């Protein structure tokens, strides 16, 4: 019972209470005749706008920003529509021109709103509300010059009333500032602490017990959560940096902690990947004590940073392990980190030297490399110590600023970057980032590539120069008139003026086909034009009477709200809005049966309906369902109360409402399917191939010693990470995309996980190879390294081609596992024959062998996923490829094995495959 009460009370947050209060006040204004008459027969739209654009947010700063932007968008729509109606009023009533001017104006506004929604996410709601109001103003009695000023005045009241009511309600109940970003970083450090503890239990435990499956599962779950948190931190900072907030410290001061979290997550990923030796073997190493001390120092620094963030931004007075009055806390932690790291380095170098001396023959040449059970974990700890040193310095800096600064208002700088970030007030139905900056996403098999276009222009220039040089000789001779006219025609067609015109037209076509923003604007305007066409037919015509009777404005509004930038997001919004419309229509009809036109009953029932709607919006991932259910209520519940002379039955009105919403949804689905379609599966496979190609470039860059460019390598890592983030969002939208055949979502997720693991491994290799002994591990084994690099790059290239072209993989590929085994054995022999005293760099060499083994496993996992998704080109057995098998009517797709399954790739690698 107590638990149930706690859950009930926890639901009534400040935001929920603000929503309930604003809904109650809006309903109260609607039932007061002296106030609602300012809105005319469409006064019920007050509740609609309250839910769509002015609903309560998490903080007052977020709500104030949304209020200003959305009022601006609404006033722009009112002004634009009023101007169009005024220009139309200059023409005679009931003429074609008086109806065409509002129609053209509505299409133009839909184009501008569609472009702004796609290009400037922060203006998404503002663009939609301008369309919303313009649809009502321009489709109501087009071709009639009177009444448009009164309609504009009514919509000004409909806009300002919910804006002011919601602003007052939120000022009374909401918090004035948000600490979501700082709290997210603190939670990430808490998870890093827990993940490191699990890794310590795995590597440094002395109890001799084997690793349990629960521990392994817990570690994997933590790493997955940390990956998601790392992605969300970038988005949270982008939002927090452009928010109004009150506080002492700017969020930019803790921005470096985002990189610290991501780097430590990668180090935990590749450092905890492999454990080859038993617990008993590791327990005998004396270096466990300094390594354990280093891990404890890192854990203490994580706690310090977490407590500092909570103290500064959350104003927690009892932050664990932190007393801001102690000025030596940060120096003590830094000193402990440095001492533990130096001790671990010394002990590990000494241990490796002793182990290298014990290896006495070639059969044990790999002992110095493989005996130490946790080199990757040790190297990752050393790298973590450096990252945590940066984090402690940042925490100490913000503590000092907090103690010396005063509370002030932090406001965003108005710029294109500010407009390009979606605020948290926008419900995230479209969670896929724009791909305009990715030229390979718009590859057209029918169009020319850049190299082909360049070569075509050069050939044309050479042809023109050749004809110019021979034109004088030809002019001296006598030629038939037909030949002269053909020669002049070719000169005109291939002349410089026509060529410039062709280049301009080609640039325009390329701008349209390569810009998702223009494509979305075109789709938005085309749909609005087609759906609003009946409204601009002559008054009294069947189409115009049907539009008025069915309230066709809701069909157009539904289309504008459902149309997203890809098919997956559109499908998700579509079925949620259909379900929300049905639920809202049923509840509205029941409310009418109970209350009729009783104002007290209407206020109570609509306010009570906001309870489950608020739960859907604030506590679930189907917030669109709650929004549409709330928007469906006012047109049905208050229609007879606001217009007693209406003769349409309520059940018919509810049916028309559901039918119009469904029609708009289906129109949006059809538009996204047939006009500039962006199917998430195609985008995912294309971006996956591009990511694999970037991974191949990154590994090649890491393998160069002479031309190694650290800045280029870091830029490649950042580009791959951004591509992986795009893929993770495409996976979410792909799940909602409708398809007759089931999609292999598990394999898509596995491929994304493997590519993420590949990036983490290559990050670890970059850190390791900056410290390995060049003479023993590179110069002496250059042939073996070249062989291993070739095997890895060929496998990545095969996977890239398979994902891009959706073609089967080759049956046999060079074995990276065999090449790695040969490379490691030769490195061990080279290190034994070296005259230099083994040191810490040799420990890094040992860690490289472990990380390369993990790289091979990840690469083989990618190859297996590629073969599962796209099949294998089996030239040796003569079996058909999957593309050929589709033509066979009796082929069984579940039997995809062949007689060479048992053949080991290592055998072919030894024969030179």
C-alpha positions in Angstrom: 0.0 0.0 0.0 2.8 2.4 0.9 4.6 1.6 -2.3 1.5 2.3 -4.3 1.0 5.7 -2.6 4.6 6.6 -3.2 4.2 5.9 -6.9 1.0 8.0 -7.0 2.6 10.9 -5.3 5.8 10.7 -7.4 3.6 11.1 -10.5 2.4 14.5 -9.4 5.6 16.4 -10.3 5.9 20.1 -10.8 5.4 19.7 -14.5 2.3 17.6 -14.1 0.7 20.0 -11.7 1.5 22.9 -14.0 -0.2 21.0 -16.9 -3.3 20.3 -14.8 -3.5 24.0 -13.6 -3.1 25.4 -17.2 -5.8 22.9 -18.5 -8.2 23.9 -15.8 -7.7 27.6 -16.4 -8.1 27.3 -20.2 -11.3 25.3 -19.8 -12.6 27.9 -17.3 -12.0 30.7 -19.9 -13.8 28.7 -22.6 -17.0 28.2 -20.5 -17.1 31.9 -19.5 -19.1 33.4 -22.4 -17.8 37.0 -21.9 -14.3 35.7 -22.5 -14.8 32.9 -25.1 -16.7 35.1 -27.5 -13.4 36.9 -28.4 -12.3 33.6 -30.1 -15.6 33.2 -32.0 -16.7 29.7 -33.0 -13.1 28.5 -33.1 -12.4 29.4 -29.5 -11.9 25.7 -28.6 -8.5 26.0 -30.5 -7.3 27.7 -27.3 -6.9 24.2 -25.7 -5.4 22.8 -28.9 -2.6 25.4 -29.0 -2.1 25.0 -25.2 -1.3 21.3 -25.8 0.6 21.6 -29.1 3.0 24.5 -28.5 2.5 26.0 -25.0 2.4 23.0 -22.7 4.5 22.9 -19.5 8.2 21.9 -19.8 10.7 20.8 -17.3 12.0 24.2 -16.4 10.7 27.8 -16.6 13.6 28.8 -18.9 12.7 26.1 -21.4 9.0 27.2 -21.3 9.8 30.9 -21.6 12.0 30.2 -24.7 9.3 28.0 -26.3 6.6 30.7 -25.6 8.6 33.5 -27.2 9.5 31.4 -30.3 6.0 29.9 -30.8 4.2 33.3 -30.3 6.5 34.7 -32.9 5.6 31.8 -35.3 1.9 32.2 -34.6 2.0 36.0 -35.2 3.9 35.5 -38.4 1.3 33.1 -39.6 -1.5 35.5 -38.7 0.2 38.4 -40.4 1.1 36.5 -43.5 -2.5 35.1 -43.9 -4.0 38.5 -43.2 -1.8 40.1 -45.9 -2.8 37.4 -48.4 -6.5 37.9 -47.6 -6.2 41.6 -47.9 -4.6 41.3 -51.4 -7.3 38.9 -52.3 -10.0 41.3 -51.1 -8.8 43.8 -53.8 -10.2 41.4 -56.4 -13.9 40.9 -56.9 -15.6 38.4 -54.7 -16.2 34.8 -55.9 -13.6 35.1 -58.7 -10.8 32.7 -59.5 -8.1 35.3 -58.6 -9.7 36.0 -55.2 -9.5 32.3 -54.4 -6.1 31.7 -56.1 -4.2 34.3 -54.0 -5.0 32.6 -50.6 -4.2 29.2 -52.2 -0.8 30.2 -53.6 0.0 32.0 -50.3 -0.8 28.8 -48.3 1.4 26.7 -50.5 4.2 29.2 -50.3 4.0 29.3 -46.5 3.9 25.5 -46.3 7.2 25.5 -48.4 8.9 28.0 -46.1 7.6 26.2 -42.9 8.8 22.8 -44.3 12.3 24.1 -45.0 12.5 25.8 -41.6 11.3 22.7 -39.8 14.0 20.5 -41.5 16.8 23.0 -41.5 16.3 24.8 -38.2 15.0 22.2 -35.6 14.6 24.9 -32.9 11.9 26.5 -35.1 10.1 23.2 -35.6 7.1 24.1 -33.5 7.1 27.7 -34.6 6.9 26.5 -38.3 4.1 24.1 -37.5 2.0 26.6 -35.6 2.3 29.2 -38.4 1.0 26.5 -40.8 -1.7 25.6 -38.3 -3.1 29.1 -38.0 -2.7 29.9 -41.7 -4.7 26.8 -42.7 -7.6 28.0 -40.6 -7.4 31.6 -41.8 -6.9 31.0 -45.5 -9.3 28.1 -46.0 -12.2 29.8 -44.3 -14.5 31.4 -46.9 -11.8 32.1 -49.5 -12.9 34.5 -52.2 -15.0 36.6 -49.8 -13.4 40.0 -49.0 -15.2 40.6 -45.6 -14.5 39.0 -42.3 -10.8 38.3 -42.5 -9.9 41.1 -40.0 -12.3 39.7 -37.4 -10.8 36.2 -38.0 -7.3 37.5 -37.5 -8.3 39.2 -34.2 -9.9 36.0 -32.9 -6.7 34.0 -33.6 -4.6 36.6 -31.8 -6.8 36.0 -28.8 -6.6 32.3 -29.3 -2.8 32.5 -29.4 -2.1 34.9 -26.6 -4.6 33.4 -24.1 -3.0 29.9 -23.7 0.5 31.4 -23.9 -0.2 33.7 -20.9 -2.1 31.1 -18.9 0.6 28.5 -19.3 3.3 31.0 -18.5 1.7 32.1 -15.3 1.0 28.5 -14.3 4.6 27.5 -14.9 6.0 30.5 -13.1 4.1 29.4 -10.0 5.2 25.7 -10.1 8.2 25.1 -12.3 11.8 25.3 -11.4 13.7 28.3 -12.7 16.8 26.5 -13.9 17.8 23.0 -15.0 20.7 20.9 -14.0 20.1 18.0 -16.3 23.4 18.2 -18.1 25.5 18.2 -14.9 23.4 15.5 -13.4 23.9 13.3 -16.6 27.7 13.7 -16.3 27.6 12.8 -12.6 25.5 9.7 -13.4 28.0 8.8 -16.1 30.9 9.0 -13.6 28.9 6.8 -11.2 28.5 4.2 -13.9 32.2 4.4 -14.8 33.0 3.8 -11.2 30.7 0.7 -11.1 32.1 -0.6 -14.4 35.7 -0.2 -13.2 34.9 -2.1 -9.9 33.5 -5.0 -12.0 36.6 -5.0 -14.1 38.8 -5.0 -11.0 36.9 -8.0 -9.6 37.6 -9.7 -12.9 41.3 -9.0 -13.3 42.6 -8.4 -9.7 40.6 -10.8 -7.6 42.7 -13.2 -5.4 40.0 -15.7 -4.5 40.6 -18.0 -7.4 37.0 -18.1 -8.5 36.0 -18.1 -12.1 34.1 -15.2 -13.6 30.3 -15.7 -13.2 27.9 -15.1 -16.1 26.1 -12.5 -14.0 29.3 -10.4 -13.6 29.9 -10.6 -17.4 26.3 -9.6 -18.1 26.5 -6.8 -15.7 29.7 -5.4 -17.2 28.2 -5.6 -20.8 25.1 -3.9 -19.6 27.1 -1.1 -18.0 29.2 -0.6 -21.1 26.0 -0.4 -23.2 24.5 2.1 -20.9 27.7 4.1 -20.9 27.7 4.2 -24.7 24.2 5.5 -24.7 25.0 8.0 -22.0 28.0 9.2 -24.0 25.8 9.8 -27.1 23.2 11.6 -25.0 25.8 13.8 -23.3 26.6 15.5 -26.6 22.9 16.1 -27.2 22.4 17.3 -23.6 25.3 19.8 -23.9 23.9 21.1 -27.3 20.6 21.7 -25.6 22.0 23.1 -22.3 24.5 25.5 -24.0 21.6 27.3 -25.8 19.2 27.5 -22.8 18.2 30.3 -20.5 19.3 29.4 -17.0 20.2 30.8 -13.7 23.4 29.7 -11.9 26.9 30.5 -10.9 28.8 28.3 -13.4 28.4 28.1 -17.2 27.8 24.6 -18.6 30.8 25.3 -21.0 33.1 24.9 -18.0 32.3 21.2 -17.7 32.2 20.5 -21.4 35.7 18.8 -21.3 34.2 16.1 -19.1 32.2 14.8 -22.1 35.5 13.8 -23.7 36.7 12.3 -20.5 33.7 10.1 -20.1 33.9 8.9 -23.7 37.7 8.2 -23.5 37.3 6.2 -20.2 34.4 4.3 -21.7 36.5 3.3 -24.7 39.4 2.3 -22.4 37.1 0.2 -20.3 35.8 -1.4 -23.5 39.1 -2.5 -25.0 40.9 -2.9 -21.7 38.5 -5.3 -20.3 37.9 -7.3 -23.4 40.1 -10.3 -23.0 41.4 -12.4 -20.1 43.5 -15.3 -21.2 45.2 -16.5 -18.0 43.6 -18.0 -14.9 43.1 -16.3 -11.6 45.7 -18.4 -9.9 48.3 -17.3 -12.4 47.5 -13.6 -11.9 47.4 -13.9 -8.1 51.1 -14.8 -8.1 52.2 -11.5 -9.8 53.6 -9.0 -7.3 52.5 -6.1 -9.6 48.9 -6.7 -8.6 49.4 -4.5 -5.5 50.5 -1.3 -7.4 47.9 -1.9 -10.1 45.2 -2.3 -7.4 46.4 1.0 -5.8 46.2 2.7 -9.2 42.6 1.5 -9.7 41.7 2.6 -6.2 43.1 6.1 -6.9 41.1 6.3 -10.1 37.9 5.2 -8.3 38.5 7.9 -5.6 39.0 10.6 -8.3 35.7 9.5 -10.0 33.9 9.9 -6.7 35.5 13.3 -6.2 34.4 14.6 -9.7 30.9 13.2 -9.2 30.5 14.9 -5.8 31.9 18.2 -7.1 29.3 18.3 -9.9 26.5 17.5 -7.6 27.7 20.1 -5.1 28.1 22.9 -7.7 25.0 22.4 -9.9 22.6 20.5 -7.6 23.6 22.5 -4.5 24.0 19.3 -2.5 25.3 20.2 0.9 26.1 16.6 2.0 28.0 15.6 -1.1 29.9 12.3 -0.3 33.6 12.6 0.1 33.8 16.3 -0.6 34.3 19.3 1.6 34.8 22.5 -0.4 36.5 24.2 2.5 39.4 21.8 2.2 41.7 23.4 -0.4 44.1 20.5 -0.5 41.5 17.9 -1.6 42.2 18.1 -5.3 46.0 18.3 -4.9 45.9 15.3 -2.7 43.9 13.3 -5.2 46.2 14.4 -8.0 49.3 13.4 -6.0 47.8 10.0 -5.3 47.0 9.5 -8.9 50.5 10.4 -10.0 52.2 8.3 -7.4 50.0 5.2 -8.1 50.6 5.5 -11.8 54.4 5.9 -11.5 54.5 2.9 -9.1 52.5 0.7 -11.5 54.7 1.6 -14.4 57.9 0.8 -12.5 56.6 -2.5 -11.1 55.2 -3.6 -14.4 58.5 -2.8 -16.2 60.4 -4.8 -13.6 58.1 -7.7 -13.8 58.3 -7.8 -17.6 62.0 -7.8 -17.4 62.1 -10.8 -15.1 59.5 -12.6 -17.3 61.6 -11.9 -20.4 64.7 -13.4 -18.7 62.8 -16.6 -17.9 62.0 -17.3 -21.6 65.0 -19.4 -22.5 64.1 -20.9 -26.0 62.2 -20.2 -29.1 59.3 -22.4 -28.1 58.7 -20.0 -25.3 59.3 -17.0 -27.4 55.8 -15.7 -26.9 56.0 -16.2 -23.1 57.0 -12.6 -22.5 54.0 -11.4 -24.5 51.3 -13.8 -23.4 52.1 -14.7 -19.8 51.1 -11.4 -18.3 47.4 -11.9 -17.9 46.1 -8.3 -18.0 48.3 -6.0 -20.1 45.4 -4.3 -21.9 43.7 -3.7 -18.5 47.0 -2.3 -17.1 47.5 0.0 -20.1 43.9 1.2 -19.9 44.4 1.9 -16.2 47.4 4.1 -17.0 45.5 5.9 -19.7 42.5 6.3 -17.4 44.7 7.9 -14.8 45.7 10.6 -17.3 42.0 11.2 -18.2 41.0 11.4 -14.5 43.7 13.9 -13.9 42.1 16.2 -16.4 38.7 15.6 -14.8 39.9 16.4 -11.3 41.5 19.7 -12.6 38.1 20.6 -14.2 36.3 19.7 -10.9 38.7 21.8 -8.9 38.2 24.7 -11.3 34.4 24.7 -11.1 34.6 24.5 -7.3 36.8 27.6 -7.2 34.5 29.4 -9.6 31.4 28.4 -7.6 33.0 29.9 -4.4 33.9 33.1 -6.0 31.0 33.8 -8.4 27.5 35.1 -8.0 24.3 33.8 -9.5 23.6 35.3 -12.9 21.4 34.8 -15.9 23.0 32.7 -18.7 21.3 33.3 -22.0 22.0 31.8 -25.4 23.7 33.6 -28.2 21.3 33.9 -31.1 22.9 32.3 -34.1 22.4 29.7 -36.8 24.0 27.1 -34.4 21.3 28.0 -31.8 18.5 27.6 -34.4 20.1 24.3 -35.6 19.6 22.6 -32.2 16.3 21.0 -31.3 15.0 22.2 -27.9 13.7 19.7 -25.3 10.2 21.1 -25.9 10.1 19.2 -29.2 8.8 15.7 -28.9 11.4 13.5 -30.4 9.4 11.7 -33.1 12.0 12.4 -35.8 15.3 11.2 -34.1 17.4 10.9 -37.2 20.0 13.6 -37.9 20.1 15.4 -41.2 22.4 13.8 -43.8 23.0 16.8 -46.0 26.6 16.8 -44.9 27.1 13.3 -46.1 27.6 13.4 -49.9 27.6 9.6 -50.2 24.0 9.4 -48.8 22.8 10.9 -52.1 24.6 8.7 -54.6 22.4 8.4 -57.7 23.2 5.4 -59.9 21.7 7.3 -62.9 23.7 10.5 -62.4 27.3 11.2 -63.1 30.0 11.2 -60.5 32.2 14.2 -59.9 35.1 12.7 -61.8 32.8 11.8 -64.7 31.4 15.3 -64.9 34.9 16.8 -64.8 36.1 14.5 -67.6 33.0 15.3 -69.7 33.7 19.1 -69.4 37.3 18.6 -70.3 36.4 16.6 -73.4 33.9 19.3 -74.4 36.5 22.0 -74.1 39.0 20.0 -76.2 36.4 19.4 -78.9 35.5 23.1 -79.0 39.2 24.1 -79.3 39.7 21.5 -82.0 36.7 22.8 -84.0 37.8 26.4 -83.5 41.2 25.7 -84.9 39.8 24.1 -88.0 36.9 26.4 -88.6 39.1 28.8 -90.6 40.3 26.1 -92.9 36.8 24.8 -93.4 35.5 28.3 -94.1 37.8 28.7 -97.1 36.3 25.7 -98.9 32.9 25.3 -100.3 30.4 23.3 -98.3 26.7 22.5 -98.8 24.2 24.7 -96.9 23.0 21.7 -94.8 26.5 21.1 -93.6 26.9 24.7 -92.7 23.7 24.8 -90.7 24.6 21.6 -88.8 28.0 23.0 -88.0 26.4 26.2 -86.7 23.9 24.3 -84.6 26.6 22.2 -83.0 28.5 25.4 -82.2 25.4 26.8 -80.5 24.5 23.7 -78.6 28.1 23.2 -77.3 28.9 26.9 -77.1 29.9 28.7 -73.9 26.5 30.3 -73.3 24.5 27.2 -73.6 27.1 25.4 -71.5 26.8 27.9 -68.7 23.0 27.5 -68.8 23.4 23.7 -68.5 25.7 24.1 -65.6 23.2 26.4 -63.8 20.4 24.0 -64.4 22.5 21.1 -63.2 23.4 23.0 -60.1 19.7 23.6 -59.3 18.8 20.0 -59.9 21.7 18.9 -57.7 20.7 21.3 -55.0 17.2 19.8 -54.9 18.3 16.2 -55.1 21.1 16.6 -52.6 19.3 18.7 -49.9 17.0 16.9 -47.6 15.7 20.3 -46.4 14.5 21.4 -49.8 13.0 17.9 -50.4 11.1 18.1 -47.2 9.8 21.6 -48.1 8.7 20.4 -51.5 6.8 17.5 -50.0 5.2 19.7 -47.3 4.0 22.2 -49.9 2.8 19.6 -52.4 0.7 17.8 -49.7 -0.8 21.0 -48.4 -1.7 22.1 -52.0 -3.4 18.8 -52.8 -5.3 18.4 -49.6 -6.5 22.1 -49.5 -7.6 22.1 -53.1 -11.3 21.5 -52.2 -11.4 24.5 -50.0 -10.6 26.9 -52.9 -13.1 25.5 -55.3 -16.1 27.8 -56.1 -18.5 28.3 -53.2 -21.4 25.8 -53.4 -19.5 23.2 -55.4 -19.6 19.6 -54.1 -15.9 19.6 -53.2 -16.2 22.9 -51.3 -19.4 21.8 -49.4 -17.7 18.5 -48.4 -14.6 20.3 -47.1 -16.8 22.6 -44.9 -18.9 19.8 -43.7 -16.0 17.4 -42.9 -13.9 20.2 -41.4 -11.1 19.4 -43.8 -8.7 21.7 -42.0 -7.9 18.8 -39.6 -6.8 16.7 -42.6 -4.3 19.3 -43.7 -3.1 19.9 -40.1 -2.7 16.2 -39.5 -0.6 15.9 -42.7 1.7 18.8 -41.6 2.2 17.3 -38.1 2.7 13.7 -39.3 5.1 14.4 -42.2 8.6 13.7 -41.0 12.0 13.6 -42.8 12.1 9.8 -43.1 9.6 7.0 -43.5 10.4 5.3 -40.2 9.6 8.5 -38.1 6.5 9.1 -40.2 5.2 5.6 -39.6 5.8 6.0 -35.9 3.9 9.3 -35.7 1.2 8.0 -37.9 0.1 5.0 -35.8 0.4 7.0 -32.6 -1.7 9.8 -33.9 -4.4 7.4 -35.2 -4.5 5.6 -31.9 -4.6 8.9 -30.0 -7.4 10.3 -32.2 -9.5 7.2 -31.6 -9.0 7.3 -27.8 -9.7 11.1 -27.7 -12.8 10.8 -29.9 -14.3 8.0 -27.7 -13.6 9.9 -24.5 -15.0 13.1 -26.0 -18.2 11.4 -27.0 -18.6 9.9 -23.6 -18.1 13.3 -22.1 -20.8 14.7 -24.3 -23.2 12.0 -23.3 -22.5 12.7 -19.6 -22.3 16.5 -19.5 -23.9 17.8 -22.7 -23.5 21.6 -22.4 -23.1 21.8 -18.6 -20.0 24.1 -18.2 -19.1 22.6 -14.7 -19.1 19.1 -16.0 -17.1 20.0 -19.1 -14.4 21.6 -17.1 -14.2 18.7 -14.7 -14.1 16.0 -17.4 -11.5 17.7 -19.6 -9.3 18.4 -16.5 -9.6 14.7 -15.4 -8.7 13.6 -18.9 -5.4 15.4 -18.6 -4.3 13.0 -15.8 -3.7 9.9 -18.0 -2.6 12.2 -20.9 0.1 13.8 -18.6 1.2 10.3 -17.7 1.6 9.3 -21.3 3.5 12.5 -22.1 5.8 12.6 -19.1 6.4 8.9 -18.3 6.2 7.0 -21.6 7.9 6.9 -25.0 4.5 7.4 -26.8 4.0 11.0 -25.9 2.5 11.7 -29.3 -0.4 9.5 -28.4 -1.2 11.6 -25.4 -0.8 14.9 -27.3 -3.2 13.9 -30.1 -5.7 12.5 -27.6 -5.7 15.9 -25.8 -6.0 17.8 -29.1 -9.0 15.6 -30.2 -11.2 16.5 -27.1 -11.9 20.3 -27.6 -13.4 20.3 -31.1 -15.9 17.6 -30.0 -16.6 18.5 -26.4 -17.0 22.3 -26.8 -18.5 22.5 -30.3 -22.2 22.6 -29.2 -21.4 24.7 -26.1 -19.6 27.4 -28.2 -22.1 27.2 -31.2 -25.6 26.2 -30.0 -26.9 26.6 -33.6 -24.7 23.8 -34.9 -26.8 21.0 -36.4 -24.2 18.3 -36.7 -24.6 15.4 -34.3 -21.7 14.8 -31.9 -21.1 11.2 -33.0 -21.0 12.3 -36.6 -18.5 15.1 -35.7 -16.3 12.6 -33.8 -16.4 10.2 -36.8 -15.5 13.1 -39.2 -12.6 14.1 -36.9 -11.2 10.5 -36.9 -11.7 10.2 -40.7 -9.9 13.5 -41.4 -7.0 12.6 -39.1 -6.7 9.2 -40.8 -6.8 10.8 -44.3 -4.0 13.2 -43.4 -1.9 10.4 -41.9 -2.3 8.3 -45.0 -1.4 11.2 -47.2 1.8 11.8 -45.3 2.7 8.1 -45.5 2.1 8.1 -49.3 4.1 11.3 -49.8 7.1 9.9 -47.9 6.8 6.6 -49.7 6.7 7.9 -53.3 8.2 11.4 -53.3 11.8 11.7 -52.4 11.6 8.5 -50.3 14.1 8.1 -47.5 13.8 4.5 -46.3 15.7 4.0 -43.0 16.9 0.5 -44.0 18.6 1.9 -47.2 20.1 4.8 -45.2 21.3 2.4 -42.5 23.1 0.0 -44.9 24.6 2.8 -46.9 25.9 4.6 -43.8 27.1 1.2 -42.4 29.2 0.7 -45.5 30.6 4.3 -45.3 31.5 3.7 -41.6 33.4 0.5 -42.5 35.2 2.4 -45.2 36.2 5.1 -42.6 37.3 2.3 -40.2 39.6 0.9 -42.9 41.1 4.4 -43.4 41.6 4.8 -39.7 43.4 1.5 -39.4 45.6 2.4 -42.4 46.4 5.7 -40.7 47.3 3.9 -37.4 49.6 1.5 -39.3 51.7 4.3 -40.8 54.8 5.3 -38.8 56.4 7.7 -41.3 53.3 9.6 -42.4 51.4 9.2 -39.1 49.3 12.3 -38.4 47.7 12.4 -35.0 45.3 15.2 -35.8 44.0 13.3 -38.9 43.6 10.2 -36.9 41.6 12.0 -34.2 39.4 13.6 -36.9 38.7 10.2 -38.4 37.7 8.8 -35.0 35.3 11.7 -34.5 33.8 11.2 -38.0 33.3 7.5 -37.3 31.7 8.3 -33.9 29.3 10.7 -35.6 28.5 8.1 -38.2 27.8 5.5 -35.5 25.5 8.0 -33.7 23.6 8.5 -37.0 23.3 4.7 -37.3 22.0 4.3 -33.8 19.2 6.8 -34.5 18.5 5.1 -37.8 18.1 1.8 -36.0 15.4 3.4 -33.8 13.5 4.8 -36.8 14.0 1.5 -38.7 12.2 -0.4 -36.0 9.1 1.7 -36.7 9.3 1.5 -40.5 6.5 -0.6 -42.0 7.4 -3.6 -44.1 5.7 -6.8 -45.3 8.7 -8.9 -44.7 10.3 -9.0 -41.2 13.6 -7.1 -41.0 16.7 -8.7 -39.3 16.8 -6.1 -36.6 19.0 -8.3 -34.3 21.7 -8.6 -37.0 21.5 -4.8 -37.7 22.1 -4.2 -34.0 24.9 -6.7 -33.9 26.6 -5.0 -36.8 26.3 -1.6 -35.1 27.8 -3.1 -31.9 30.7 -4.6 -33.8 31.5 -1.4 -35.6 31.4 0.4 -32.2 33.7 -2.2 -30.7 36.0 -1.7 -33.8 36.3 2.0 -33.1 37.0 1.4 -29.4 39.7 -1.1 -30.3 41.4 1.2 -32.8 41.3 4.0 -30.2 43.2 1.6 -27.8 45.7 0.7 -30.6 46.4 4.4 -31.2 47.2 4.9 -27.5 49.2 1.7 -27.3 51.3 2.3 -30.5 52.4 5.7 -29.2 54.5 3.8 -26.6 55.6 0.5 -28.2 59.3 0.0 -29.1 59.6 0.7 -32.8 62.7 -1.3 -33.5 61.5 -4.6 -32.1 57.7 -4.4 -32.9 57.7 -2.5 -36.2 61.0 -2.4 -38.0 62.0 -6.0 -37.3 58.6 -7.4 -38.4 57.6 -5.0 -41.1 56.7 -7.9 -43.5 54.4 -9.6 -41.0 52.8 -6.3 -40.1 52.1 -5.5 -43.7 50.5 -9.0 -44.1 48.3 -8.4 -41.1 47.3 -4.9 -42.2 46.4 -6.3 -45.7 44.2 -9.0 -44.1 42.4 -6.5 -41.9 41.8 -4.0 -44.7 40.7 -6.6 -47.2 38.1 -8.0 -44.8 36.9 -4.4 -44.0 36.7 -3.7 -47.7 34.7 -6.8 -48.3 32.3 -5.9 -45.5 32.0 -2.4 -46.8 31.2 -3.6 -50.3 28.6 -6.0 -49.0 26.8 -3.4 -47.0 26.9 -0.8 -49.8 25.9 -3.0 -52.7 24.0 -5.7 -50.6 26.0 -8.3 -52.5 27.3 -11.6 -51.0 30.8 -11.8 -49.5 33.5 -13.9 -51.1 33.7 -17.5 -49.9 37.3 -17.2 -48.8 39.2 -14.3 -47.4 42.7 -13.9 -46.0 42.9 -15.0 -42.4 43.6 -12.1 -40.1 43.8 -14.6 -37.2 46.7 -16.6 -38.8 48.5 -13.3 -39.7 48.1 -12.1 -36.1 49.5 -15.3 -34.7 52.5 -15.1 -37.0 53.1 -11.4 -36.2 52.9 -11.9 -32.4 55.4 -14.8 -32.5 57.9 -12.8 -34.6 57.5 -9.8 -32.3 58.3 -12.0 -29.3 61.3 -13.4 -31.0 62.5 -9.9 -32.0 62.1 -8.7 -28.5 64.1 -11.6 -27.1 66.9 -11.0 -29.5 67.0 -7.2 -28.7 69.9 -5.9 -26.8 67.8 -3.3 -25.0 66.6 -3.8 -21.4 62.9 -4.5 -21.4 60.8 -1.8 -19.9 57.3 -0.3 -19.9 57.3 -0.1 -23.7 57.4 -3.9 -23.8 54.3 -4.0 -21.6 52.6 -1.9 -24.2 53.8 -4.3 -26.9 52.2 -7.2 -24.9 49.0 -5.2 -24.6 49.0 -4.7 -28.4 49.0 -8.4 -29.0 45.9 -8.8 -26.8 44.1 -5.9 -28.4 44.9 -7.3 -31.9 43.3 -10.6 -30.9 40.2 -8.7 -29.9 40.3 -6.9 -33.2 40.4 -10.2 -35.1 37.4 -11.5 -33.1 35.4 -8.4 -33.9 36.4 -8.5 -37.6 35.3 -12.2 -37.8 32.0 -11.2 -36.1 31.5 -8.5 -38.8 32.2 -11.1 -41.6 29.7 -13.5 -40.0 27.1 -10.8 -39.9 27.7 -9.9 -43.5 27.4 -13.5 -44.6 24.2 -13.9 -42.6 22.6 -10.8 -44.1 23.9 -10.9 -47.7 25.1 -14.5 -48.2 28.3 -16.0 -49.6 29.5 -16.1 -53.2 30.4 -19.8 -53.2 32.5 -20.3 -56.3 34.2 -23.5 -55.1 31.1 -25.6 -54.5 29.1 -24.2 -57.4 26.0 -23.4 -55.3 23.9 -20.4 -56.3 24.3 -17.1 -54.5 21.3 -15.7 -52.6 20.4 -13.5 -55.6 20.1 -16.5 -57.8 18.4 -18.6 -55.2 15.5 -16.1 -55.1 14.5 -17.3 -58.6 14.3 -20.9 -57.4 10.7 -21.6 -56.3 11.7 -24.6 -54.1 14.8 -23.1 -52.5 14.8 -23.2 -48.7 16.3 -19.9 -47.3 16.9 -21.6 -43.9 19.4 -24.0 -45.4 22.3 -21.8 -46.1 25.2 -24.2 -45.4 27.7 -25.7 -47.8 30.2 -28.6 -47.8 33.2 -26.4 -47.2 31.9 -25.1 -43.8 34.5 -27.2 -42.0 37.4 -25.8 -44.0 39.7 -23.7 -41.8 40.7 -20.3 -43.1 44.1 -20.6 -41.6 44.9 -23.4 -44.1 44.2 -21.1 -47.0 46.2 -18.3 -45.4 49.2 -20.6 -45.3 48.8 -21.3 -48.9 48.8 -17.6 -49.8 45.1 -16.9 -49.8 
